[in-house]
Amino acid sequence: MKRLKTKLMFIFATSILTISPLWASENPFIGSWELVSGKYLDGKGQWVHYSDLKLSAIKVISAHNFSFTTMKNIGTASEPVNEFWAAGSGPYIFSDTEYTEFPQLNSFGVVDNKSFSYRYVIHGSQWQTMRVENGELKEQELWHKID
């Protein structure tokens, strides 16, 4: 029995090592991304541009999880003073046209099992997202892959 368990563990580990690199090479999200621009629709139906808020962010994506940190510059362009704005992490899934995050740890009060789905397009090192809810565009972002 112990020998069978060991053999099964070896087969499982070998198959993971064999499959993972292939899957990782087909996953265009893996890496680090820097926020270029974005906007979201606030509770009053007004567009809020990230540039007006002076936001910057980095999103790091592994084979199964994402994590991001967003900062707000409360200083000037020549003398920035960054303050924490938001952070989140958790698993994600994707298809050819949709990327969905499931924040498990976050600083903005998202409840468990809430997801954020984005339609996306990737051109070279640029990743453009659009979040639509109930037929209404709620958020757009542009990210640049930095590694």
OpenMM code with the backbone's topology and positions (N, CA, C; nanometers):
from openmm import Vec3, app, unit

residues = "MET LYS ARG LEU LYS THR LYS LEU MET PHE ILE PHE ALA THR SER ILE LEU THR ILE SER PRO LEU TRP ALA SER GLU ASN PRO PHE ILE GLY SER TRP GLU LEU VAL SER GLY LYS TYR LEU ASP GLY LYS GLY GLN TRP VAL HIS TYR SER ASP LEU LYS LEU SER ALA ILE LYS VAL ILE SER ALA HIS ASN PHE SER PHE THR THR MET LYS ASN ILE GLY THR ALA SER GLU PRO VAL ASN GLU PHE TRP ALA ALA GLY SER GLY PRO TYR ILE PHE SER ASP THR GLU TYR THR GLU PHE PRO GLN LEU ASN SER PHE GLY VAL VAL ASP ASN LYS SER PHE SER TYR ARG TYR VAL ILE HIS GLY SER GLN TRP GLN THR MET ARG VAL GLU ASN GLY GLU LEU LYS GLU GLN GLU LEU TRP HIS LYS ILE ASP".split()
positions = [
    Vec3(0.0823, -0.1190, 0.0000),
    Vec3(0.0000, 0.0000, 0.0000),
    Vec3(0.0869, 0.1258, 0.0000),
    Vec3(0.1906, 0.1258, 0.0846),
    Vec3(0.2792, 0.2407, 0.0923),
    Vec3(0.3498, 0.2624, -0.0414),
    Vec3(0.3896, 0.1534, -0.1070),
    Vec3(0.4569, 0.1616, -0.2357),
    Vec3(0.3621, 0.2188, -0.3426),
    Vec3(0.2359, 0.1797, -0.3400),
    Vec3(0.1365, 0.2295, -0.4340),
    Vec3(0.1151, 0.3798, -0.4130),
    Vec3(0.1083, 0.4227, -0.2876),
    Vec3(0.0928, 0.5642, -0.2555),
    Vec3(0.2107, 0.6444, -0.3091),
    Vec3(0.3305, 0.5955, -0.2870),
    Vec3(0.4504, 0.6631, -0.3345),
    Vec3(0.4502, 0.6724, -0.4862),
    Vec3(0.4117, 0.5633, -0.5528),
    Vec3(0.4083, 0.5620, -0.6982),
    Vec3(0.3039, 0.6611, -0.7504),
    Vec3(0.1870, 0.6647, -0.6878),
    Vec3(0.0830, 0.7590, -0.7294),
    Vec3(0.1277, 0.9034, -0.7082),
    Vec3(0.1941, 0.9324, -0.5980),
    Vec3(0.2460, 1.0673, -0.5728),
    Vec3(0.3482, 1.1057, -0.6791),
    Vec3(0.4355, 1.0109, -0.7171),
    Vec3(0.5349, 1.0376, -0.8200),
    Vec3(0.4663, 1.0673, -0.9536),
    Vec3(0.3667, 0.9887, -0.9900),
    Vec3(0.2942, 1.0098, -1.1166),
    Vec3(0.2251, 1.1456, -1.1147),
    Vec3(0.1616, 1.1800, -1.0018),
    Vec3(0.0942, 1.3089, -0.9898),
    Vec3(0.1943, 1.4238, -1.0042),
    Vec3(0.3040, 1.4165, -0.9309),
    Vec3(0.4056, 1.5227, -0.9365),
    Vec3(0.4651, 1.5342, -1.0758),
    Vec3(0.4929, 1.4228, -1.1391),
    Vec3(0.5491, 1.4244, -1.2741),
    Vec3(0.4509, 1.4867, -1.3721),
    Vec3(0.3238, 1.4526, -1.3605),
    Vec3(0.2252, 1.5086, -1.4528),
    Vec3(0.2081, 1.6582, -1.4301),
    Vec3(0.2148, 1.7037, -1.3060),
    Vec3(0.2060, 1.8476, -1.2786),
    Vec3(0.3252, 1.9192, -1.3411),
    Vec3(0.4442, 1.8653, -1.3220),
    Vec3(0.5636, 1.9285, -1.3784),
    Vec3(0.5609, 1.9263, -1.5303),
    Vec3(0.5010, 1.8259, -1.5886),
    Vec3(0.4926, 1.8162, -1.7331),
    Vec3(0.3861, 1.9094, -1.7883),
    Vec3(0.2721, 1.9181, -1.7225),
    Vec3(0.1610, 1.9983, -1.7728),
    Vec3(0.1792, 2.1468, -1.7420),
    Vec3(0.2240, 2.1828, -1.6243),
    Vec3(0.2306, 2.3220, -1.5829),
    Vec3(0.3089, 2.4122, -1.6772),
    Vec3(0.4313, 2.3766, -1.7203),
    Vec3(0.5023, 2.4663, -1.8093),
    Vec3(0.4270, 2.4902, -1.9405),
    Vec3(0.3597, 2.3895, -1.9923),
    Vec3(0.2833, 2.4064, -2.1141),
    Vec3(0.1692, 2.5033, -2.0902),
    Vec3(0.0947, 2.4822, -1.9813),
    Vec3(-0.0157, 2.5709, -1.9503),
    Vec3(0.0341, 2.7125, -1.9252),
    Vec3(0.1448, 2.7249, -1.8530),
    Vec3(0.1996, 2.8568, -1.8228),
    Vec3(0.2379, 2.9305, -1.9503),
    Vec3(0.2909, 2.8592, -2.0495),
    Vec3(0.3303, 2.9257, -2.1732),
    Vec3(0.2084, 2.9711, -2.2529),
    Vec3(0.0913, 2.9102, -2.2276),
    Vec3(-0.0317, 2.9498, -2.2954),
    Vec3(-0.1088, 3.0548, -2.2170),
    Vec3(-0.0619, 3.0911, -2.1007),
    Vec3(-0.1297, 3.1888, -2.0161),
    Vec3(-0.0642, 3.3257, -2.0374),
    Vec3(-0.1313, 3.4165, -2.1089),
    Vec3(-0.0708, 3.5461, -2.1400),
    Vec3(-0.0633, 3.6418, -2.0221),
    Vec3(-0.1244, 3.6058, -1.9096),
    Vec3(-0.1312, 3.6965, -1.7953),
    Vec3(-0.0121, 3.6853, -1.7010),
    Vec3(0.0568, 3.5728, -1.7029),
    Vec3(0.1652, 3.5499, -1.6071),
    Vec3(0.2739, 3.6558, -1.6229),
    Vec3(0.3050, 3.7219, -1.5119),
    Vec3(0.4073, 3.8254, -1.5112),
    Vec3(0.3649, 3.9425, -1.4248),
    Vec3(0.4359, 4.0529, -1.4414),
    Vec3(0.4066, 4.1754, -1.3667),
    Vec3(0.3550, 4.2807, -1.4641),
    Vec3(0.2529, 4.3511, -1.4214),
    Vec3(0.1864, 4.4508, -1.5050),
    Vec3(0.1811, 4.5849, -1.4322),
    Vec3(0.2052, 4.6927, -1.5070),
    Vec3(0.1977, 4.8274, -1.4512),
    Vec3(0.0760, 4.8979, -1.5110),
    Vec3(-0.0002, 4.9638, -1.4258),
    Vec3(-0.1178, 5.0375, -1.4707),
    Vec3(-0.0750, 5.1578, -1.5541),
    Vec3(-0.1334, 5.1708, -1.6727),
    Vec3(-0.1064, 5.2846, -1.7607),
    Vec3(-0.2161, 5.3888, -1.7439),
    Vec3(-0.3412, 5.3451, -1.7486),
    Vec3(-0.4544, 5.4370, -1.7357),
    Vec3(-0.5790, 5.3579, -1.6999),
    Vec3(-0.6820, 5.4307, -1.6630),
    Vec3(-0.8083, 5.3656, -1.6326),
    Vec3(-0.9122, 5.4654, -1.5880),
    Vec3(-1.0343, 5.4151, -1.5776),
    Vec3(-1.1449, 5.4963, -1.5277),
    Vec3(-1.2529, 5.4021, -1.4771),
    Vec3(-1.3358, 5.4523, -1.3849),
    Vec3(-1.4479, 5.3735, -1.3350),
    Vec3(-1.5694, 5.4640, -1.3190),
    Vec3(-1.6848, 5.4033, -1.3243),
    Vec3(-1.8111, 5.4740, -1.3080),
    Vec3(-1.8455, 5.4745, -1.1594),
    Vec3(-1.8556, 5.5946, -1.1014),
    Vec3(-1.8841, 5.6018, -0.9572),
    Vec3(-2.0338, 5.5829, -0.9301),
    Vec3(-2.0713, 5.5866, -0.8034),
    Vec3(-2.2095, 5.5653, -0.7618),
    Vec3(-2.3069, 5.6693, -0.8147),
    Vec3(-2.2564, 5.7841, -0.8594),
    Vec3(-2.3411, 5.8904, -0.9144),
    Vec3(-2.3501, 5.8845, -1.0660),
    Vec3(-2.2864, 5.7812, -1.1261),
    Vec3(-2.2888, 5.7689, -1.2716),
    Vec3(-2.1875, 5.8569, -1.3421),
    Vec3(-2.0886, 5.9076, -1.2685),
    Vec3(-1.9846, 5.9935, -1.3254),
    Vec3(-1.8555, 5.9143, -1.3437),
    Vec3(-1.7855, 5.9389, -1.4534),
    Vec3(-1.6579, 5.8723, -1.4772),
    Vec3(-1.5492, 5.9360, -1.3921),
    Vec3(-1.4743, 5.8533, -1.3236),
    Vec3(-1.3598, 5.8972, -1.2436),
    Vec3(-1.2357, 5.8410, -1.3118),
    Vec3(-1.1474, 5.9300, -1.3564),
    Vec3(-1.0255, 5.8887, -1.4260),
    Vec3(-0.9122, 5.8682, -1.3257),
    Vec3(-0.8413, 5.7574, -1.3401),
    Vec3(-0.7301, 5.7267, -1.2506),
    Vec3(-0.6251, 5.8377, -1.2522),
    Vec3(-0.6056, 5.9016, -1.3686),
    Vec3(-0.5061, 6.0087, -1.3770),
    Vec3(-0.5453, 6.1275, -1.2889),
    Vec3(-0.6767, 6.1570, -1.2792),
    Vec3(-0.7209, 6.2656, -1.1917),
    Vec3(-0.6945, 6.2328, -1.0451),
    Vec3(-0.7000, 6.1040, -1.0108),
    Vec3(-0.6715, 6.0605, -0.8739),
    Vec3(-0.5219, 6.0396, -0.8498),
    Vec3(-0.4446, 6.0464, -0.9584),
    Vec3(-0.2992, 6.0238, -0.9546),
    Vec3(-0.2669, 5.8853, -0.8977),
    Vec3(-0.3354, 5.7832, -0.9542),
    Vec3(-0.3150, 5.6458, -0.9092),
    Vec3(-0.2058, 5.5768, -0.9893),
    Vec3(-0.1340, 5.4889, -0.9234),
    Vec3(-0.0382, 5.3994, -0.9886),
    Vec3(-0.0576, 5.2617, -0.9254),
    Vec3(-0.0315, 5.1587, -1.0052),
    Vec3(-0.0539, 5.0235, -0.9538),
    Vec3(0.0365, 4.9238, -1.0230),
    Vec3(0.0637, 4.8159, -0.9525),
    Vec3(0.1345, 4.6999, -1.0065),
    Vec3(0.0480, 4.5784, -0.9765),
    Vec3(0.0304, 4.4935, -1.0782),
    Vec3(-0.0432, 4.3680, -1.0615),
    Vec3(0.0534, 4.2558, -1.0967),
    Vec3(0.0645, 4.1583, -1.0087),
    Vec3(0.1515, 4.0426, -1.0310),
    Vec3(0.0608, 3.9204, -1.0434),
    Vec3(0.0821, 3.8452, -1.1512),
    Vec3(-0.0040, 3.7303, -1.1791),
    Vec3(0.0822, 3.6057, -1.1954),
    Vec3(0.0468, 3.5032, -1.1188),
    Vec3(0.1122, 3.3727, -1.1308),
    Vec3(0.0191, 3.2813, -1.2099),
    Vec3(0.0492, 3.1543, -1.2130),
    Vec3(-0.0324, 3.0596, -1.2894),
    Vec3(-0.1762, 3.0527, -1.2381),
    Vec3(-0.1978, 3.0779, -1.1093),
    Vec3(-0.3324, 3.0615, -1.0545),
    Vec3(-0.3830, 3.1786, -0.9714),
    Vec3(-0.2957, 3.2733, -0.9360),
    Vec3(-0.3353, 3.3823, -0.8465),
    Vec3(-0.2893, 3.5176, -0.8972),
    Vec3(-0.3617, 3.6205, -0.8566),
    Vec3(-0.3253, 3.7584, -0.8873),
    Vec3(-0.3061, 3.8327, -0.7554),
    Vec3(-0.2341, 3.9427, -0.7629),
    Vec3(-0.2181, 4.0310, -0.6489),
    Vec3(-0.1893, 4.1702, -0.7034),
    Vec3(-0.2518, 4.2712, -0.6463),
    Vec3(-0.2212, 4.4074, -0.6905),
    Vec3(-0.2144, 4.5016, -0.5710),
    Vec3(-0.1388, 4.6076, -0.5907),
    Vec3(-0.1305, 4.7165, -0.4943),
    Vec3(-0.1450, 4.8462, -0.5715),
    Vec3(-0.2307, 4.9340, -0.5239),
    Vec3(-0.2531, 5.0638, -0.5880),
    Vec3(-0.2182, 5.1736, -0.4884),
    Vec3(-0.1452, 5.2728, -0.5379),
    Vec3(-0.1035, 5.3862, -0.4562),
    Vec3(-0.1593, 5.5146, -0.5177),
    Vec3(-0.1767, 5.6168, -0.4338),
    Vec3(-0.2233, 5.7477, -0.4783),
    Vec3(-0.1151, 5.8500, -0.4449),
    Vec3(-0.0778, 5.9308, -0.5444),
    Vec3(0.0207, 6.0364, -0.5222),
    Vec3(-0.0511, 6.1574, -0.4640),
    Vec3(-0.0254, 6.1885, -0.3383),
    Vec3(-0.0858, 6.3062, -0.2765),
    Vec3(0.0098, 6.4254, -0.2815),
    Vec3(0.1252, 6.4039, -0.3430),
    Vec3(0.2212, 6.5112, -0.3616),
    Vec3(0.2063, 6.5688, -0.5020),
    Vec3(0.3175, 6.6054, -0.5601),
    Vec3(0.3179, 6.6598, -0.6959),
    Vec3(0.3928, 6.5636, -0.7875),
    Vec3(0.3908, 6.5938, -0.9170),
    Vec3(0.4637, 6.5099, -1.0122),
    Vec3(0.6136, 6.5173, -0.9859),
    Vec3(0.6621, 6.6353, -0.9500),
    Vec3(0.8063, 6.6508, -0.9244),
    Vec3(0.8467, 6.6031, -0.7854),
    Vec3(0.7542, 6.6071, -0.6904),
    Vec3(0.7805, 6.5602, -0.5545),
    Vec3(0.6660, 6.4689, -0.5087),
    Vec3(0.6647, 6.3448, -0.5620),
    Vec3(0.5534, 6.2540, -0.5271),
    Vec3(0.5578, 6.2109, -0.3810),
    Vec3(0.4396, 6.1975, -0.3250),
    Vec3(0.4212, 6.1429, -0.1919),
    Vec3(0.3112, 6.0377, -0.2068),
    Vec3(0.3517, 5.9118, -0.2062),
    Vec3(0.2551, 5.8051, -0.2295),
    Vec3(0.1903, 5.7597, -0.1006),
    Vec3(0.0590, 5.7365, -0.1115),
    Vec3(-0.0187, 5.6874, 0.0005),
    Vec3(-0.0956, 5.5641, -0.0484),
    Vec3(-0.1148, 5.4697, 0.0408),
    Vec3(-0.1847, 5.3472, 0.0065),
    Vec3(-0.3268, 5.3784, -0.0395),
    Vec3(-0.3703, 5.3130, -0.1480),
    Vec3(-0.5067, 5.3316, -0.1999),
    Vec3(-0.5873, 5.2011, -0.1876),
    Vec3(-0.5326, 5.0905, -0.2416),
    Vec3(-0.6068, 4.9639, -0.2380),
    Vec3(-0.5126, 4.8477, -0.2675),
    Vec3(-0.5536, 4.7275, -0.2241),
    Vec3(-0.4792, 4.6054, -0.2557),
    Vec3(-0.5773, 4.4891, -0.2562),
    Vec3(-0.5425, 4.3881, -0.3325),
    Vec3(-0.6259, 4.2689, -0.3369),
    Vec3(-0.5491, 4.1519, -0.3933),
    Vec3(-0.5945, 4.0324, -0.3594),
    Vec3(-0.5324, 3.9120, -0.4133),
    Vec3(-0.6305, 3.7962, -0.4060),
    Vec3(-0.6042, 3.6964, -0.4877),
    Vec3(-0.6873, 3.5767, -0.4893),
    Vec3(-0.6697, 3.5014, -0.6195),
    Vec3(-0.7496, 3.3996, -0.6402),
    Vec3(-0.7404, 3.3224, -0.7639),
    Vec3(-0.8097, 3.3942, -0.8802),
    Vec3(-0.7812, 3.3464, -1.0002),
    Vec3(-0.8466, 3.3995, -1.1192),
    Vec3(-0.8646, 3.2864, -1.2197),
    Vec3(-0.9517, 3.3102, -1.3153),
    Vec3(-0.9696, 3.2199, -1.4293),
    Vec3(-0.9766, 3.3060, -1.5540),
    Vec3(-0.9548, 3.2424, -1.6704),
    Vec3(-0.9659, 3.3193, -1.7945),
    Vec3(-1.0056, 3.2297, -1.9099),
    Vec3(-1.0623, 3.2943, -2.0105),
    Vec3(-1.0930, 3.2289, -2.1375),
    Vec3(-1.0275, 3.3128, -2.2469),
    Vec3(-1.0627, 3.2891, -2.3700),
    Vec3(-1.0054, 3.3674, -2.4803),
    Vec3(-1.0475, 3.5136, -2.4766),
    Vec3(-1.1582, 3.5447, -2.4110),
    Vec3(-1.2102, 3.6814, -2.4123),
    Vec3(-1.2413, 3.7388, -2.2747),
    Vec3(-1.2408, 3.6562, -2.1703),
    Vec3(-1.2799, 3.7026, -2.0381),
    Vec3(-1.1794, 3.6605, -1.9309),
    Vec3(-1.1508, 3.7552, -1.8414),
    Vec3(-1.0611, 3.7350, -1.7280),
    Vec3(-1.1429, 3.7659, -1.6023),
    Vec3(-1.1461, 3.6730, -1.5047),
    Vec3(-1.2267, 3.6918, -1.3845),
    Vec3(-1.1417, 3.6730, -1.2599),
    Vec3(-1.1451, 3.7733, -1.1723),
    Vec3(-1.0742, 3.7683, -1.0454),
    Vec3(-1.1718, 3.7384, -0.9325),
    Vec3(-1.1222, 3.6639, -0.8333),
    Vec3(-1.1984, 3.6317, -0.7136),
    Vec3(-1.1191, 3.6810, -0.5929),
    Vec3(-1.1320, 3.8097, -0.5567),
    Vec3(-1.0524, 3.8627, -0.4453),
    Vec3(-1.0872, 3.7942, -0.3134),
    Vec3(-0.9875, 3.7330, -0.2512),
    Vec3(-1.0072, 3.6704, -0.1209),
    Vec3(-0.9549, 3.7607, -0.0099),
    Vec3(-0.8436, 3.8232, -0.0356),
    Vec3(-0.7891, 3.9231, 0.0561),
    Vec3(-0.7966, 4.0565, -0.0173),
    Vec3(-0.8568, 4.1566, 0.0465),
    Vec3(-0.8662, 4.2866, -0.0196),
    Vec3(-0.8873, 4.3950, 0.0841),
    Vec3(-0.8547, 4.5163, 0.0449),
    Vec3(-0.8657, 4.6301, 0.1362),
    Vec3(-0.9925, 4.7108, 0.1120),
    Vec3(-1.0774, 4.6667, 0.0198),
    Vec3(-1.1926, 4.7481, -0.0175),
    Vec3(-1.3266, 4.6814, 0.0117),
    Vec3(-1.3263, 4.5859, 0.1047),
    Vec3(-1.4504, 4.5321, 0.1583),
    Vec3(-1.5314, 4.4412, 0.0683),
    Vec3(-1.4684, 4.3758, -0.0263),
    Vec3(-1.5413, 4.2830, -0.1122),
    Vec3(-1.5742, 4.1579, -0.0325),
    Vec3(-1.6989, 4.1159, -0.0408),
    Vec3(-1.7429, 3.9970, 0.0314),
    Vec3(-1.6916, 3.8704, -0.0356),
    Vec3(-1.6865, 3.7611, 0.0407),
    Vec3(-1.6442, 3.6324, -0.0136),
    Vec3(-1.7317, 3.5933, -0.1314),
    Vec3(-1.6729, 3.5245, -0.2259),
    Vec3(-1.7396, 3.4733, -0.3455),
    Vec3(-1.7808, 3.5809, -0.4449),
    Vec3(-1.7435, 3.7070, -0.4239),
    Vec3(-1.7690, 3.8125, -0.5220),
    Vec3(-1.6600, 3.8020, -0.6278),
    Vec3(-1.6975, 3.8160, -0.7520),
    Vec3(-1.5985, 3.8109, -0.8590),
    Vec3(-1.6093, 3.9370, -0.9432),
    Vec3(-1.5008, 3.9669, -1.0134),
    Vec3(-1.4968, 4.0784, -1.1069),
    Vec3(-1.4532, 4.0225, -1.2415),
    Vec3(-1.5417, 4.0314, -1.3401),
    Vec3(-1.5125, 3.9780, -1.4736),
    Vec3(-1.4860, 4.0918, -1.5704),
    Vec3(-1.3861, 4.0716, -1.6528),
    Vec3(-1.3450, 4.1719, -1.7496),
    Vec3(-1.3367, 4.1098, -1.8886),
    Vec3(-1.3873, 4.1778, -1.9859),
    Vec3(-1.3553, 4.1443, -2.1243),
    Vec3(-1.2163, 4.2016, -2.1455),
    Vec3(-1.1365, 4.1342, -2.2243),
    Vec3(-0.9998, 4.1829, -2.2415),
    Vec3(-0.9481, 4.1604, -2.3822),
    Vec3(-0.8443, 4.2389, -2.4144),
    Vec3(-0.7680, 4.2225, -2.5372),
    Vec3(-0.6222, 4.2428, -2.4991),
    Vec3(-0.5356, 4.1544, -2.5475),
    Vec3(-0.3920, 4.1714, -2.5272),
    Vec3(-0.3267, 4.1896, -2.6641),
    Vec3(-0.2537, 4.3000, -2.6778),
    Vec3(-0.1753, 4.3282, -2.7988),
    Vec3(-0.0309, 4.3484, -2.7549),
    Vec3(0.0545, 4.2531, -2.7864),
    Vec3(0.1946, 4.2635, -2.7449),
    Vec3(0.2031, 4.2720, -2.5944),
    Vec3(0.2582, 4.3827, -2.5432),
    Vec3(0.2738, 4.3993, -2.3985),
    Vec3(0.1623, 4.4844, -2.3372),
    Vec3(0.0571, 4.5118, -2.4123),
    Vec3(-0.0547, 4.5924, -2.3635),
    Vec3(-0.1767, 4.5040, -2.3366),
    Vec3(-0.2375, 4.5215, -2.2208),
    Vec3(-0.3557, 4.4459, -2.1798),
    Vec3(-0.4660, 4.5451, -2.1472),
    Vec3(-0.5723, 4.5427, -2.2277),
    Vec3(-0.6845, 4.6334, -2.2081),
    Vec3(-0.8034, 4.5563, -2.1525),
    Vec3(-0.8665, 4.6102, -2.0470),
    Vec3(-0.9804, 4.5438, -1.9852),
    Vec3(-1.1027, 4.6348, -1.9857),
    Vec3(-1.2196, 4.5711, -1.9860),
    Vec3(-1.3469, 4.6417, -1.9726),
    Vec3(-1.4366, 4.5582, -1.8826),
    Vec3(-1.4848, 4.6192, -1.7753),
    Vec3(-1.5772, 4.5493, -1.6853),
    Vec3(-1.7181, 4.6008, -1.7119),
    Vec3(-1.8056, 4.5098, -1.7502),
    Vec3(-1.9444, 4.5433, -1.7802),
    Vec3(-2.0339, 4.4698, -1.6811),
    Vec3(-2.1269, 4.5430, -1.6208),
    Vec3(-2.2241, 4.4833, -1.5288),
    Vec3(-2.3644, 4.5213, -1.5742),
    Vec3(-2.4498, 4.4236, -1.5892),
    Vec3(-2.5878, 4.4456, -1.6331),
    Vec3(-2.5945, 4.5303, -1.7603),
    Vec3(-2.5020, 4.5025, -1.8527),
    Vec3(-2.5012, 4.5713, -1.9808),
    Vec3(-2.4412, 4.7104, -1.9788),
    Vec3(-2.3901, 4.7558, -1.8638),
    Vec3(-2.3343, 4.8904, -1.8531),
    Vec3(-2.1839, 4.8834, -1.8242),
    Vec3(-2.1071, 4.9600, -1.9020),
    Vec3(-1.9627, 4.9679, -1.8795),
    Vec3(-1.9370, 5.0338, -1.7452),
    Vec3(-1.8607, 4.9662, -1.6585),
    Vec3(-1.8337, 5.0166, -1.5241),
    Vec3(-1.6883, 5.0559, -1.5016),
    Vec3(-1.5982, 4.9934, -1.5789),
    Vec3(-1.4552, 5.0181, -1.5549),
    Vec3(-1.3754, 4.9820, -1.6783),
    Vec3(-1.2712, 5.0585, -1.7057),
    Vec3(-1.1758, 5.0281, -1.8126),
    Vec3(-1.0356, 5.0502, -1.7574),
    Vec3(-0.9443, 4.9618, -1.7970),
    Vec3(-0.8046, 4.9783, -1.7557),
    Vec3(-0.7132, 4.9388, -1.8708),
    Vec3(-0.5957, 4.9987, -1.8706),
    Vec3(-0.4894, 4.9628, -1.9635),
    Vec3(-0.3658, 4.9339, -1.8804),
    Vec3(-0.3072, 4.8136, -1.9015),
    Vec3(-0.1894, 4.7683, -1.8294),
    Vec3(-0.0764, 4.7433, -1.9287),
    Vec3(0.0458, 4.7623, -1.8827),
    Vec3(0.1649, 4.7340, -1.9632),
    Vec3(0.2474, 4.6282, -1.8902),
    Vec3(0.2831, 4.5222, -1.9632),
    Vec3(0.3612, 4.4132, -1.9029),
    Vec3(0.5054, 4.4599, -1.8827),
    Vec3(0.5534, 4.4488, -1.7587),
    Vec3(0.6886, 4.4937, -1.7282),
    Vec3(0.7855, 4.3775, -1.7070),
    Vec3(0.7353, 4.2555, -1.6979),
    Vec3(0.8209, 4.1346, -1.7012),
    Vec3(0.7366, 4.0106, -1.7154),
] * unit.nanometer
topology = app.Topology()
chain = topology.addChain("A")
for resn in residues:
    res = topology.addResidue(resn, chain)
    for name in ("N", "CA", "C"):
        topology.addAtom(name, app.Element.getBySymbol(name[0]), res)
